[in-house]
């Protein structure tokens, strides 16, 4: 059995059963709720119905989050990490899992990252120099696709490999 180290804050057996700092999440949800209420009031005075509806939806989501967080806080330390609350026991892995693939080397990860980011740049450049002349809608769609590539490229580049 491993001993609890208070200097290494672990909130669960991440990423399977991660827990969040609930007091901070409650504060952020209350700020979101107050901002949404302020937006509803402001946009109501400006007679901007679409913005009123948008702020109302955000307010409802923030209120639901406040309720969920308050419920978890009342359920005790199982849901609320802290220095005095040890992490969950790791979930036991089933023994009949297939063997995992070998990790990628650093060079391979770098090459995949560069290929993905190069694809992103090519999509954006082509979209706004050539494709926009024929179909502005397709240029926007290409830009949206290009916007989703960098987060995945970063995940590939930062994944654990053989050099760790």
C-alpha positions in Angstrom: 0.0 0.0 0.0 1.4 3.4 -1.0 1.6 6.2 1.6 -0.3 9.4 1.0 2.1 12.3 0.0 0.5 15.7 0.8 2.9 17.5 -1.5 1.6 15.5 -4.5 -2.0 16.4 -4.8 -3.9 13.8 -6.7 -7.6 14.0 -6.9 -8.3 10.5 -8.1 -7.0 7.9 -10.4 -7.0 10.3 -13.3 -8.3 10.3 -15.9 -10.7 7.5 -15.0 -12.2 9.0 -11.9 -10.9 12.6 -11.6 -12.4 14.9 -9.0 -12.4 18.7 -9.3 -11.9 21.4 -6.7 -15.5 22.0 -5.9 -15.3 25.3 -4.0 -13.5 26.9 -7.0 -16.0 25.3 -9.4 -18.8 26.7 -7.3 -17.3 30.2 -7.3 -16.9 30.1 -11.1 -20.4 28.8 -11.6 -21.8 31.7 -9.4 -19.8 34.2 -11.3 -21.2 32.8 -14.6 -24.7 32.9 -13.1 -24.3 36.5 -12.1 -22.9 37.4 -15.5 -25.7 35.7 -17.2 -28.3 37.6 -15.1 -26.5 40.8 -15.8 -26.5 40.0 -19.5 -30.2 39.3 -19.5 -31.0 42.6 -17.8 -28.7 44.6 -20.0 -29.9 43.0 -23.3 -33.5 43.3 -22.2 -33.0 47.1 -21.9 -31.5 47.1 -25.4 -34.4 45.0 -26.8 -32.0 42.4 -28.1 -34.1 39.2 -27.9 -31.5 36.8 -29.3 -28.9 37.9 -26.8 -31.4 37.7 -23.9 -32.2 34.1 -24.9 -28.5 33.3 -25.2 -27.7 34.8 -21.7 -30.7 33.0 -20.3 -29.5 29.6 -21.6 -26.0 30.3 -20.1 -27.7 31.3 -16.8 -29.7 28.1 -16.7 -26.6 26.0 -17.3 -24.7 27.9 -14.6 -27.6 27.4 -12.2 -27.7 23.6 -12.9 -23.9 23.5 -12.3 -24.3 25.4 -9.0 -26.9 22.8 -7.9 -24.7 19.8 -8.9 -21.6 21.2 -7.2 -23.6 22.1 -4.0 -24.9 18.5 -3.9 -21.4 17.1 -4.3 -20.0 19.4 -1.6 -22.7 18.1 0.8 -21.8 14.5 0.0 -18.5 15.0 1.7 -14.8 14.3 1.1 -15.4 11.5 -1.4 -16.1 14.1 -4.1 -13.9 16.9 -2.8 -10.1 16.6 -3.0 -7.8 18.4 -0.6 -4.5 18.1 1.2 -6.1 16.0 4.0 -8.1 13.7 1.7 -6.1 10.8 0.1 -6.7 9.8 -3.5 -9.0 6.9 -4.5 -7.4 3.5 -4.6 -6.6 2.9 -8.2 -9.1 0.8 -10.1 -7.8 -2.7 -10.6 -7.1 -3.5 -14.2 -8.6 -6.6 -15.6 -6.0 -9.2 -16.4 -7.6 -10.2 -19.8 -6.8 -6.9 -21.5 -5.0 -7.2 -24.9 -1.4 -6.0 -24.9 -1.0 -2.3 -25.5 0.8 -0.9 -28.6 4.4 0.2 -28.3 4.7 4.0 -27.7 5.8 6.3 -30.5 9.3 7.6 -30.5 10.0 11.3 -30.1 11.0 11.6 -33.7 7.8 10.0 -34.9 5.7 12.3 -32.6 7.5 15.3 -34.0 7.0 14.3 -37.6 3.3 13.6 -37.0 3.0 17.0 -35.2 4.7 18.9 -38.1 2.5 17.1 -40.7 -0.7 18.0 -38.8 0.3 21.6 -38.4 1.5 21.8 -42.0 -1.9 20.5 -43.1 -3.6 23.1 -40.9 -1.6 25.9 -42.6 -2.2 24.6 -46.1 -5.9 24.4 -45.4 -6.1 28.0 -44.2 -3.9 29.4 -47.0 -5.8 27.5 -49.7 -9.1 28.5 -48.2 -8.5 32.2 -48.2 -6.4 32.6 -51.3 -8.0 30.2 -53.8 -11.2 28.6 -52.6 -12.9 31.8 -51.3 -13.0 33.1 -54.9 -15.2 30.2 -55.9 -17.1 29.3 -52.7 -16.8 31.4 -49.5 -18.8 28.8 -47.6 -16.3 26.1 -48.4 -13.5 28.4 -47.4 -15.1 28.9 -44.0 -15.7 25.2 -43.7 -12.0 24.5 -44.5 -11.0 27.1 -41.8 -13.2 25.4 -39.2 -11.6 22.0 -40.0 -8.2 23.6 -39.7 -9.1 25.1 -36.3 -9.7 21.6 -34.9 -6.3 20.2 -36.0 -3.9 22.0 -33.5 -5.4 20.6 -30.3 -5.0 17.0 -31.6 -1.5 17.8 -32.9 -0.5 19.0 -29.4 -1.9 15.8 -27.9 0.2 13.7 -30.3 3.3 15.7 -29.6 2.9 15.6 -25.8 1.9 11.9 -25.6 4.3 9.7 -23.6 6.7 7.9 -25.8 9.8 5.8 -25.5 12.0 8.8 -24.5 10.1 9.4 -21.2 
